[in-house]
Amino acid sequence: MALIDVVGITKEFGGLKAVDGVSLQVRKGEIVSLIGPNGAGKTTVFNLMTGIYRVDSGSVRFDGREITNLPPRGIVRAGVSRTFQNIRLFSNLRVIENVLLGEHDSIRYSFLDALLRTRRYRAAERSGAQRALEILERIGLRDEMNSYAGDLPYGKQRRLEIARAIATGARLILLDEPAAGMNPQESEDLMQFIRALRDDGFTILMIEHDMRIVMNVSDRIYVMNYGRVIADGTPVEIARNPEVIGAYLGESED
């Protein structure tokens, strides 16, 4: 059974179909990549899956539950979180504070508890801080916990953004071009990191243009062009697919 099941979703902007009947599935424990030329509609699919855009038609189900057109907060609560093409950290906050922000929606105390600093408030704060430290340890950033997010090297900022997604309690993490702007060593580290996330029990759906990363970490790949899925399969199958080659390199003339 698929952890997330996207069936025939569409989205129009002013008469232009940015996403045209896209279907995809990701099973628990998989790393699945969504690739295609710029403008193919990949990020729009992510925006539809996470409630940033409303789905015009079709459905999105997560772990058997309908989440189509839920608000983003409801989708995060269901267990789906994401990162963005452009890093969106609070650069003037410390590393641990950025992770704690990811836990905000799971806080279980009232405004009055916080105002009076009740026992429940203090217990929840201790528990949240401990969990944040465990996440930072897990992804190799505990030594940076008191650094400001904006002072981290680019690759570590990407990790921190993923740590914040983990802190929401997500089981499915959507990564939107995680290798964008990385140097070769950072890209190599990212591959190891994504595999480690999967080994820790997370399921990954990833948009990525770095084909070395895509081909080395993906269990399966979906290919989009002009708003539609034109192919899906294993990395070997995708690499040999004439339609995929045509979408990337252009059709040869007879």
C-alpha positions in Angstrom: 0.0 0.0 0.0 1.2 3.5 -0.9 2.1 5.9 2.0 1.0 8.7 -0.3 -1.2 8.2 -3.3 -1.7 11.1 -5.8 -4.4 10.4 -8.4 -5.0 12.6 -11.4 -4.4 16.0 -9.9 -4.7 19.0 -12.1 -4.1 22.7 -11.6 -4.8 25.6 -14.0 -3.5 29.2 -13.8 -5.4 31.5 -16.1 -6.4 28.8 -18.6 -2.9 27.3 -18.6 -2.7 23.7 -17.2 0.4 23.7 -15.1 -0.3 20.2 -13.8 -2.4 17.9 -16.0 -3.6 14.7 -14.5 -0.5 13.7 -12.5 -0.6 10.4 -10.6 2.2 9.1 -8.4 2.7 6.8 -5.5 5.4 6.5 -2.8 5.5 3.5 -0.6 6.8 3.5 3.0 10.6 3.5 3.2 11.2 4.5 -0.4 13.3 7.3 -1.9 11.4 8.5 -5.0 12.5 11.3 -7.3 10.4 13.6 -9.4 12.5 15.0 -12.3 11.9 16.9 -15.5 13.0 20.1 -17.4 12.5 23.5 -15.8 8.8 24.5 -16.0 7.6 20.9 -16.1 5.3 21.4 -13.1 7.3 19.6 -10.4 7.2 22.2 -7.7 3.5 22.9 -8.5 2.9 19.2 -7.7 4.6 19.7 -4.4 2.5 22.8 -3.7 -0.7 20.9 -4.4 0.4 18.0 -2.2 1.1 20.3 0.7 -1.9 22.6 0.5 -0.1 25.7 -0.8 -2.2 25.5 -4.0 -5.7 24.1 -4.2 -6.2 21.0 -6.3 -8.7 21.7 -9.2 -9.4 18.0 -9.6 -8.0 14.6 -8.5 -7.1 13.5 -5.0 -4.2 13.1 -2.6 -4.3 10.4 0.1 -1.8 9.9 2.8 -1.7 6.7 4.7 -5.2 6.0 3.5 -6.6 9.3 4.6 -7.9 12.0 2.2 -5.8 15.1 2.6 -6.8 16.8 -0.7 -7.1 20.6 -0.2 -6.5 20.5 3.5 -4.7 23.7 4.8 -0.9 23.3 5.0 -1.1 23.0 8.8 -3.5 20.1 8.5 -1.2 18.3 6.1 1.8 18.8 8.4 -0.3 17.4 11.2 -1.1 14.4 9.1 2.6 13.6 8.7 3.8 15.3 5.5 6.5 18.1 5.7 8.7 19.7 3.1 11.6 21.9 2.3 11.8 24.6 -0.5 14.0 25.4 -3.4 15.2 28.5 -1.6 16.3 27.9 2.0 13.8 29.4 4.4 15.5 29.4 7.7 15.3 32.1 10.4 18.9 33.2 9.9 19.0 35.4 13.0 17.9 32.6 15.3 20.1 29.8 16.7 20.2 26.4 15.2 18.2 24.8 18.0 15.6 27.5 17.9 14.9 26.8 14.2 14.3 23.1 15.1 12.1 24.1 18.1 9.9 26.1 15.7 9.2 22.9 13.8 7.8 21.4 17.0 5.4 24.4 17.5 2.3 22.7 16.3 2.7 19.8 18.6 3.0 21.9 21.8 0.5 20.7 24.4 0.1 23.6 26.8 -2.2 26.7 26.9 -1.4 30.4 26.7 -2.2 30.6 30.4 0.3 27.8 31.1 2.9 29.7 29.3 2.0 33.0 31.0 2.2 31.4 34.5 5.0 29.0 33.6 3.1 26.1 35.1 4.4 22.6 35.6 2.8 21.5 32.4 4.5 24.3 30.5 8.0 23.5 32.0 7.6 19.8 31.3 6.6 20.4 27.7 9.5 22.8 27.2 12.0 20.3 28.6 10.6 17.5 26.4 10.7 19.7 23.3 14.3 20.8 23.9 15.3 17.2 24.4 13.7 16.1 21.2 15.3 19.0 19.3 18.7 17.9 20.6 18.1 14.3 19.6 17.2 15.5 16.0 20.3 17.6 15.8 22.4 14.7 17.0 20.8 12.5 14.5 21.7 14.7 11.6 25.1 15.8 12.8 24.4 19.3 13.9 24.4 19.1 17.7 27.8 20.8 17.9 26.3 23.7 16.0 23.2 24.0 18.2 24.0 27.5 19.5 25.3 28.9 16.2 23.1 31.3 14.3 21.5 29.6 11.3 22.7 32.3 8.9 26.3 31.6 9.9 26.2 27.9 8.9 27.8 26.7 5.6 25.3 26.2 2.8 25.2 22.4 3.1 24.6 22.5 6.8 21.8 25.1 6.3 20.1 22.5 4.0 20.5 19.9 6.7 19.0 22.3 9.3 15.9 22.9 7.0 15.4 19.1 6.9 15.8 18.9 10.7 13.0 21.4 11.1 10.8 19.3 8.8 11.6 16.2 10.9 10.7 18.2 14.0 7.1 18.5 12.8 6.7 14.7 13.3 6.7 14.0 9.6 6.8 10.5 8.2 7.0 11.7 4.5 9.5 14.4 3.7 9.3 16.3 0.4 12.7 17.7 -0.6 12.6 20.4 -3.3 16.0 20.6 -5.0 18.0 19.9 -1.9 21.3 19.9 -3.8 20.8 23.3 -5.4 23.9 25.5 -5.0 26.0 22.7 -3.4 29.6 22.0 -4.3 30.6 18.4 -5.2 31.6 17.4 -1.7 28.4 18.8 -0.2 26.4 16.9 -2.9 28.2 13.7 -1.9 27.4 14.3 1.8 23.8 14.9 0.8 23.5 11.5 -0.9 24.7 9.8 2.3 22.4 12.0 4.4 19.3 11.1 2.3 20.1 7.4 2.6 20.5 7.8 6.3 17.1 9.4 6.6 15.6 6.4 4.8 17.4 4.1 7.1 16.0 6.0 10.1 12.5 5.2 8.9 11.6 8.3 6.8 10.1 8.2 3.4 11.4 10.7 0.8 9.9 12.3 -2.3 12.5 14.5 -3.9 12.7 17.0 -6.8 16.3 17.2 -8.0 18.2 18.3 -11.1 21.5 16.7 -10.1 21.2 13.4 -12.0 24.1 11.9 -10.2 22.2 12.2 -6.9 18.9 11.1 -8.5 20.4 8.0 -10.1 22.4 6.9 -7.0 19.8 7.3 -4.3 16.4 6.7 -5.9 14.4 3.5 -5.7 12.1 4.8 -8.4 11.8 7.9 -10.6 8.9 9.8 -12.1 9.6 12.1 -15.0 7.4 15.2 -15.9 7.2 17.3 -19.0 4.6 20.0 -19.8 2.6 19.3 -16.7 2.3 15.5 -17.2 4.1 12.4 -16.1 5.7 10.9 -19.2 7.6 8.0 -17.6 8.2 6.2 -14.3 10.4 3.3 -13.3 13.8 2.4 -11.8 16.8 4.5 -12.5 18.0 2.0 -15.1 14.7 2.1 -16.9 14.5 5.9 -16.9 18.0 6.2 -18.2 17.1 4.1 -21.2 13.7 5.7 -21.9 13.6 7.4 -25.3 10.9 9.8 -24.3 12.9 10.9 -21.2 16.0 11.4 -23.3 13.9 13.5 -25.8 12.5 15.7 -23.0 16.0 16.5 -21.7 18.0 16.6 -24.9 15.4 17.4 -27.6 14.2 15.1 -30.3 16.6 14.4 -33.2 15.5 15.2 -36.7 15.1 12.5 -39.3 
